[in-house]
Amino acid sequence: QTSTHSALLLRINLPKSLILIHHTEEAESKQDGNGEADGEEESTEQEVIVIQDTGFTVKIQAPGTEPFDLQVSPQEMVQEIHQVLMDREDTCHRTCFSLQLDGNVLDNFAELKSIEGLQEGSLLKVVEEPYTVREARIHVRHIRDLLKSLDPSDAYNGVDCNSLSFLSIFTDGDLGDSGKRKKKGNELEQIDCTPPEHILPGSKERPLVPLQPQNKDWKPMQCLKVLTMSGWNPPPGNRKMHGDLMYLYLVTVEERHVSVTASTRGFYLNQSTTYTFNPKPANPSFLSHSLVELLSQISPAFKKNFTALQKKRVQRHPFERIATPFQVYSWTAPQVDHAMDCVRAEDAYTSRLGYEEHIPGQTRDWNEELQTTRELPRKNLPERLLRERAIFKVHSDFAAAATRGAMAVIDGNVMAINPGEETRMQMFIWNNIFFSLGFDVRDHYRELGGDAAAHAAPTNDLNGVRAYGAVDVEGLYTLGTVVVDYRGYRVTAQSIIPGILEREQEQSVIYGSIDFGKTVVSHSKYLELLEKTSRPLKVQRHKVLNEKNDVAELCSSVECKGIIGNDGRHYILDLLRTFPPDLNFLPVDGEELPPESQRYGFPRQHRHRLACLRQELIEAFVEHRYLLFMKMAALQLMQQKANKDSNKTDLPAITEASEMSTESNGKELDESIPGLAQAKELAETLVAEDGSDPKSREVVLNACKAVGSISNTSFDIRFNPDIFSPGVRFPEESTEDVQKQKQLLKDAAAFLVSGQVPSLRIGICELITRCAKHIFKTYLQGVELSALSAAVSHFLNCFLSSFPDAVAHLPADELVSRRKSRRRRNRVPGGGDNTAWASLTPSELWKNIASEAQNYYHFTLHCESVDQVVEKYGFQKITLLREISIKTGIQILIKEYNFDSRHKPAFTEEDILNIFPVVKHVNPKASDAFHFFQSGQAKVQQGFLKEGCELINEALNLFNNVYGAMHVEICACLRLLARLNYIMGDHAEALSNQQKAVLMSERVLGIEHPNTIQEYMHLALYCFANGQLSTALKLLYRARYLMLMVCGEDHPEMALLDSNIGLVLHGVMEYDLSLRFLENALTINTKYHGARSLKVALSHHLVARVYESKAEFRSALQHEKEGYTIYKNQMGEAHEKTKESSEYLKYLTQQAVALQRTMNEIYKNGSNASIMPLKFTAPSMASVLEQLNIINGIIFIPLSQKDLENLKAEVQRRQQLQELGKSEEPSEDSPLELEDKIPID
């Protein structure tokens, strides 16, 4: 069955054209994973053929409404029309109907193009069908969803993939033409630009309440007081034979209590009351096929409010109401009234065992679903789209089910499969998912660090699953894996290999080791499958010895196990060592690390021995080595050339090459040697050759040796994941290989310390909250469910409150038990004394945090209380609160907390609303869409904006096809499209796309995620360009509020935000306000970029312009001179920036002189001076916009058609020059990442 969750949205973004792609042969082999098409992306040149997908219009006739037209596409299914009708304002109250064409019922799962006689203008009739119990339930659930459609409580409670969005509050709903400023005569009406006090630079107040402003639409229009299942369910036998399906109990707004029968023919009132059962129809009995029609007849208030509610519902932007693919939780929420809700209650008690709408009562076979979707064909684009869509859908369903199960396990609602063992060792099965806790069971991890290792292993394993999933080798299967942290426990949820429960593990494992390398087995089929992953994952095939000293060959780490399931599939599991170890945290006797690592005090002892390098680091290291390899080859070639020229016999081949492979050799080589660029090009051609020429073969061989390549004829770096694994032994013949591999690991460790880490700043706030999270985890494990809110609020008080003696409230007050409570047997996993948490004190907690920082991060915190930390590092308590809540899943009441009171604690147990799971899972990718996206970015960088724009539009269609309407990557796509629309002068389109990007970012990443803040800034720019000034300011103020909340004022990004705000305020002539923001931006830029940076020069110029508008020419001159000096020193006299600045200085000087003359005139002649009034002009909008574009890194190309042609010609000319090698400087363009901006000046 196809998913309908995105049917509605796909209609909104339906491409008017469908693309088909023809691959060349190489591309096919690459898809099958056996072609070695790794770096040769060019070989997969795809021809894109756009076929106009001729959509057509059909007429729909529903009972009691006028026929209306509906645009459909031949690829759609009939069921998608059903979805549209259930969403439309005039037909939304119908769920149980069929569509008929000339009296024939259409099959729900048929594609429209396969239906005979369906064409442009056909009339489809909506025909009411008889209900079944299932259909009646679906109907009631749908009506409840319609009634709750504007109510945000599902989003606050984190259920059903609802999440919050506040954009419409700041744009007053509409971003169309109505948002423009009204002209009164020729004067623009004044807009109120004053920001709230707490947003101004320098304000110390950090309120929490504005984070979730109240939306006036959320004041619910009450349609019904109560709608629940009646206590008379299920109908007795003889009533069942009269067609009764179930009974509902309702209370209308007018306080009328009624009982309703849902029968096969529809809904009617019966004569039952709360205590007497009388199923006879009431008098008068209205039989209505829809519950809405029945209620509209008996309750005038329902009729009026339901209509109004639906009007509002359909006016909302679709992105505000569509479900997200994965649940997003909010760390704050208002106090929401708990109302009666039949469906919620029913869901909770019919133990909806992951029971999904389309297969009620059955549990899903997750493993089968996950593996079958992988096996779908993938030869051409339509097949791959279908496959990726299915994979993505099953993954998001699985993640949701696994999360629900993990919570049920920790809350004690699932029976263990080994109930006799102690709680930490228990394992669970629920809804065909296997759950285990992150504790070291049976000393499995004893040598690797016990519980600490058992806690780290699941996330490492998940990263392994992610990596193998991305390589996507046909015939190799991994388990569905989700890691859930909830209430201090780590739960791993996995799909179940068929047959695994019936056999002992020893019999099942036919590849790998179950005891970390003491006994090892290998298997030819596994070697063949894993060989295909060896190159993309950089895993070296290697031999190890087993307990009998026999050699076993592996292509993964020893504890990676191969099991053939009863379904005949080859599964691999325990992928926790897919990536090589980080030697900086793995001291090994007798092994020395390179000096770069030793200088920083590595190696250091860590809690467990599972610290491994991230995949991104491995990629960066290999990339770095590749550049090195090219440079070496080039150097040798140059030397050979030099030898030829001087007719000497061969000099010894460059021997320094091999010594140079320490890390210092990066950049110096480049600058020191003339002609290196050409030599590098030569080297590239050399490497591409087949190595027939002995000279060139020698060059490649030397370069390979120097960089640690495993091959002598080409660059190929792979790691042996078993090096330094305790208990793994290697055969004699591999000694030399093993030495090389050890060296490679040491080099990677050194590269991490010397090459990657220096570009990061230590986030002390992050460090403190992570330490607090580690402590909180063990703290929570000893807490009973009934004391949870008291324990959490006590912890937060110790962590954040200035109140020195926070005392915990033991929850004995609410209920006093009659009998002495007997010790209950089924204790919480991990049990322990359940009131120990109450004795925590603030000073003890901060002592623990400091020692955790020392032990885990080797960072010394000289602070003994939260106030010292705030004092020393300039933190804000609100930021610490947000960080700890998000990391641990706490949800708190949104109100102003007084953290600094020394007389009472900041939190009470009433402030803790909920505790959510923190979920990690695999994110399946839309590969084709991503390639389009990247090619689009590349085109844009080369200056082909229109082609880039088309490719990115295609990418958007493909992303929608795979992910549905909501996804992080669609967000990035929309942001880039908006930016392109803007650069190409289509401001309205830019606004529309950026509005979608903001809404989507709020929904899938969270309302105050750093990306969301940036999206708000972009949207403000496009609003300003569209003349919607007050909206632009509101958006910028919102962004600044969020930024203050997330990281405080002291952050380099704040300078950009403040420059934006200052410029817009300058544009609306609020000069003093504008200066506050621009001068703050100047301070921050100076702090982070140094007083001589170009950013600072630009800041000086912006400040000077405002002083000029205020006619304070002396201050203006002073700032512009600073800017001029920077430009002159950095860019030289002749640069256009320097010239511009010097011109502006002259202009300011003239203005200053003119002003002075006028003033002198006044002093001399007093009031009767005959003076010309000086013209103080407000800045033109165009000039403000120009500056806004500059600071936001947007360069404009005046886009007349002719200019475009010239630009293209110029770019092509340059490319040709480069290809001929005449280009002055080698340009190293790195492709933009998904998150990147477009070219910056």
NORFENHU-V457547 format. One record per residue. D_LAST is the distance of its C-alpha to the last C-alpha in whole Angstrom. Layout:
# NORFENHU-V457547
D_LAST + D_LAST
This chain:
# NORFENHU-V457547
50 + 46 + 45 + 45 + 42 + 39 + 41 + 41 + 37 + 37 + 39 + 36 + 33 + 36 + 34 + 36 + 36 + 36 + 35 + 37 + 36 + 38 + 37 + 38 + 41 + 39 + 37 + 40 + 41 + 38 + 38 + 42 + 40 + 42 + 40 + 38 + 35 + 33 + 30 + 31 + 29 + 29 + 33 + 32 + 31 + 32 + 33 + 33 + 35 + 35 + 38 + 39 + 40 + 43 + 43 + 46 + 48 + 51 + 53 + 54 + 57 + 58 + 61 + 61 + 58 + 57 + 56 + 52 + 49 + 47 + 44 + 45 + 44 + 46 + 44 + 45 + 48 + 51 + 50 + 47 + 48 + 50 + 47 + 46 + 50 + 50 + 47 + 47 + 49 + 52 + 53 + 51 + 55 + 56 + 55 + 59 + 59 + 59 + 57 + 60 + 60 + 63 + 65 + 63 + 61 + 58 + 57 + 54 + 52 + 53 + 50 + 50 + 50 + 53 + 55 + 58 + 58 + 55 + 53 + 51 + 53 + 55 + 57 + 56 + 59 + 58 + 61 + 62 + 64 + 66 + 65 + 65 + 64 + 61 + 60 + 61 + 59 + 56 + 57 + 58 + 54 + 53 + 54 + 53 + 50 + 50 + 51 + 49 + 46 + 44 + 46 + 43 + 45 + 45 + 41 + 42 + 45 + 42 + 45 + 44 + 40 + 40 + 37 + 36 + 33 + 33 + 30 + 33 + 34 + 31 + 30 + 34 + 34 + 33 + 29 + 31 + 31 + 34 + 31 + 30 + 32 + 35 + 36 + 39 + 40 + 37 + 36 + 33 + 35 + 34 + 33 + 34 + 30 + 32 + 31 + 34 + 35 + 33 + 30 + 29 + 28 + 31 + 33 + 35 + 36 + 35 + 37 + 37 + 39 + 36 + 34 + 37 + 37 + 40 + 40 + 43 + 43 + 44 + 47 + 49 + 52 + 55 + 56 + 59 + 60 + 61 + 61 + 62 + 64 + 68 + 70 + 72 + 70 + 71 + 73 + 77 + 78 + 80 + 77 + 75 + 77 + 77 + 73 + 72 + 69 + 68 + 68 + 66 + 66 + 65 + 65 + 64 + 62 + 65 + 67 + 69 + 69 + 70 + 70 + 68 + 70 + 67 + 69 + 69 + 69 + 66 + 67 + 70 + 71 + 74 + 77 + 76 + 75 + 74 + 77 + 79 + 78 + 79 + 77 + 79 + 76 + 76 + 78 + 76 + 74 + 71 + 70 + 66 + 64 + 61 + 61 + 59 + 62 + 64 + 63 + 62 + 66 + 67 + 64 + 63 + 60 + 59 + 59 + 57 + 55 + 54 + 53 + 51 + 49 + 48 + 47 + 44 + 44 + 43 + 40 + 38 + 35 + 36 + 33 + 35 + 39 + 38 + 39 + 36 + 37 + 37 + 39 + 36 + 38 + 38 + 39 + 40 + 42 + 44 + 48 + 49 + 52 + 54 + 56 + 58 + 56 + 59 + 56 + 54 + 58 + 59 + 56 + 57 + 60 + 60 + 58 + 56 + 56 + 52 + 54 + 52 + 53 + 54 + 56 + 58 + 60 + 59 + 57 + 54 + 54 + 50 + 51 + 52 + 49 + 46 + 48 + 49 + 45 + 44 + 47 + 46 + 45 + 42 + 42 + 40 + 37 + 40 + 42 + 39 + 37 + 41 + 41 + 38 + 39 + 42 + 41 + 38 + 41 + 44 + 41 + 40 + 44 + 45 + 43 + 44 + 48 + 47 + 46 + 49 + 51 + 50 + 50 + 54 + 55 + 53 + 55 + 58 + 59 + 59 + 62 + 61 + 62 + 64 + 65 + 68 + 65 + 63 + 61 + 58 + 59 + 59 + 58 + 57 + 57 + 56 + 55 + 55 + 52 + 53 + 52 + 53 + 52 + 50 + 53 + 54 + 57 + 60 + 58 + 56 + 53 + 55 + 54 + 51 + 51 + 53 + 51 + 48 + 48 + 49 + 46 + 43 + 45 + 44 + 40 + 40 + 43 + 40 + 37 + 40 + 41 + 37 + 36 + 39 + 39 + 35 + 37 + 39 + 42 + 45 + 48 + 47 + 47 + 46 + 47 + 45 + 44 + 43 + 43 + 44 + 44 + 46 + 49 + 48 + 49 + 47 + 48 + 47 + 48 + 49 + 50 + 54 + 54 + 58 + 61 + 59 + 61 + 64 + 64 + 64 + 60 + 62 + 63 + 60 + 58 + 58 + 55 + 54 + 55 + 56 + 57 + 54 + 55 + 59 + 60 + 58 + 58 + 56 + 56 + 55 + 54 + 51 + 50 + 50 + 48 + 46 + 45 + 43 + 41 + 41 + 38 + 35 + 36 + 37 + 41 + 43 + 46 + 49 + 53 + 54 + 58 + 60 + 63 + 65 + 63 + 62 + 59 + 57 + 54 + 51 + 47 + 46 + 47 + 51 + 50 + 49 + 52 + 53 + 55 + 56 + 57 + 60 + 58 + 57 + 54 + 52 + 50 + 49 + 48 + 48 + 44 + 44 + 43 + 41 + 38 + 39 + 40 + 38 + 41 + 39 + 41 + 44 + 46 + 49 + 52 + 52 + 48 + 46 + 42 + 39 + 39 + 35 + 37 + 40 + 38 + 37 + 40 + 40 + 42 + 43 + 46 + 44 + 47 + 47 + 46 + 44 + 40 + 38 + 35 + 32 + 32 + 28 + 29 + 31 + 28 + 26 + 29 + 30 + 27 + 27 + 30 + 29 + 27 + 29 + 32 + 30 + 29 + 33 + 34 + 32 + 34 + 37 + 37 + 36 + 39 + 41 + 39 + 40 + 44 + 44 + 43 + 46 + 48 + 49 + 51 + 48 + 47 + 47 + 44 + 41 + 42 + 40 + 38 + 40 + 40 + 36 + 35 + 35 + 32 + 31 + 30 + 27 + 24 + 27 + 28 + 25 + 24 + 28 + 29 + 28 + 28 + 28 + 25 + 28 + 30 + 28 + 28 + 32 + 32 + 31 + 33 + 36 + 35 + 35 + 39 + 42 + 43 + 46 + 45 + 47 + 44 + 41 + 43 + 43 + 40 + 39 + 42 + 41 + 37 + 38 + 41 + 38 + 36 + 39 + 38 + 42 + 42 + 43 + 41 + 38 + 35 + 37 + 36 + 38 + 40 + 44 + 44 + 47 + 47 + 48 + 49 + 52 + 55 + 54 + 55 + 54 + 57 + 58 + 56 + 53 + 53 + 51 + 48 + 48 + 48 + 44 + 43 + 44 + 42 + 39 + 39 + 39 + 36 + 34 + 35 + 34 + 31 + 30 + 31 + 29 + 26 + 26 + 27 + 25 + 22 + 24 + 25 + 29 + 29 + 32 + 33 + 32 + 35 + 37 + 37 + 38 + 41 + 42 + 42 + 44 + 46 + 46 + 47 + 50 + 51 + 51 + 53 + 56 + 56 + 58 + 57 + 59 + 57 + 54 + 52 + 54 + 53 + 49 + 50 + 51 + 49 + 46 + 48 + 49 + 45 + 43 + 46 + 47 + 51 + 53 + 55 + 54 + 57 + 57 + 59 + 61 + 61 + 65 + 65 + 65 + 67 + 70 + 72 + 76 + 76 + 75 + 72 + 73 + 70 + 68 + 68 + 65 + 63 + 59 + 58 + 57 + 60 + 61 + 62 + 61 + 61 + 59 + 56 + 57 + 58 + 54 + 54 + 50 + 51 + 52 + 49 + 46 + 49 + 48 + 44 + 44 + 46 + 44 + 41 + 43 + 45 + 42 + 39 + 40 + 39 + 41 + 41 + 43 + 43 + 47 + 46 + 43 + 43 + 42 + 39 + 38 + 39 + 37 + 34 + 33 + 34 + 35 + 38 + 36 + 33 + 36 + 38 + 35 + 35 + 38 + 39 + 37 + 37 + 41 + 41 + 43 + 43 + 44 + 45 + 42 + 43 + 43 + 44 + 45 + 44 + 45 + 49 + 51 + 54 + 53 + 51 + 48 + 49 + 52 + 53 + 52 + 49 + 48 + 48 + 47 + 46 + 44 + 43 + 40 + 40 + 38 + 38 + 37 + 34 + 35 + 32 + 32 + 31 + 31 + 28 + 26 + 26 + 25 + 22 + 21 + 21 + 20 + 17 + 17 + 17 + 14 + 12 + 14 + 13 + 17 + 16 + 20 + 21 + 19 + 20 + 24 + 24 + 22 + 25 + 27 + 26 + 27 + 30 + 31 + 30 + 32 + 35 + 35 + 34 + 35 + 33 + 32 + 30 + 27 + 25 + 26 + 24 + 21 + 22 + 22 + 19 + 17 + 19 + 19 + 15 + 16 + 18 + 16 + 14 + 17 + 18 + 21 + 21 + 24 + 24 + 21 + 23 + 26 + 24 + 22 + 25 + 27 + 24 + 25 + 29 + 28 + 27 + 29 + 32 + 31 + 29 + 31 + 30 + 29 + 27 + 23 + 22 + 24 + 22 + 19 + 20 + 22 + 19 + 17 + 20 + 21 + 17 + 19 + 22 + 21 + 20 + 23 + 25 + 26 + 26 + 28 + 27 + 24 + 25 + 28 + 25 + 23 + 26 + 27 + 24 + 25 + 28 + 28 + 25 + 28 + 30 + 28 + 27 + 28 + 26 + 25 + 22 + 18 + 17 + 20 + 17 + 15 + 18 + 20 + 17 + 17 + 21 + 21 + 19 + 21 + 24 + 23 + 23 + 27 + 28 + 29 + 28 + 29 + 28 + 25 + 25 + 26 + 23 + 21 + 23 + 23 + 19 + 19 + 22 + 21 + 17 + 20 + 22 + 19 + 17 + 19 + 20 + 18 + 14 + 11 + 12 + 15 + 14 + 13 + 16 + 18 + 17 + 17 + 21 + 22 + 21 + 23 + 26 + 26 + 27 + 30 + 31 + 30 + 29 + 30 + 28 + 25 + 26 + 26 + 22 + 21 + 22 + 21 + 17 + 18 + 20 + 17 + 15 + 18 + 19 + 15 + 14 + 17 + 19 + 18 + 14 + 13 + 12 + 15 + 17 + 16 + 17 + 20 + 21 + 21 + 23 + 26 + 26 + 26 + 29 + 31 + 31 + 32 + 35 + 36 + 36 + 38 + 40 + 41 + 42 + 44 + 46 + 47 + 48 + 50 + 52 + 51 + 51 + 52 + 49 + 48 + 45 + 42 + 40 + 36 + 34 + 32 + 29 + 27 + 24 + 23 + 22 + 19 + 18 + 18 + 16 + 13 + 13 + 13 + 10 + 8 + 9 + 10 + 6 + 7 + 7 + 10 + 12 + 16 + 18 + 21 + 23 + 23 + 19 + 19 + 21 + 20 + 17 + 19 + 21 + 18 + 17 + 20 + 21 + 19 + 20 + 23 + 23 + 21 + 25 + 27 + 25 + 24 + 21 + 20 + 18 + 19 + 16 + 16 + 15 + 16 + 17 + 15 + 18 + 19 + 18 + 14 + 11 + 10 + 7 + 4 + 0
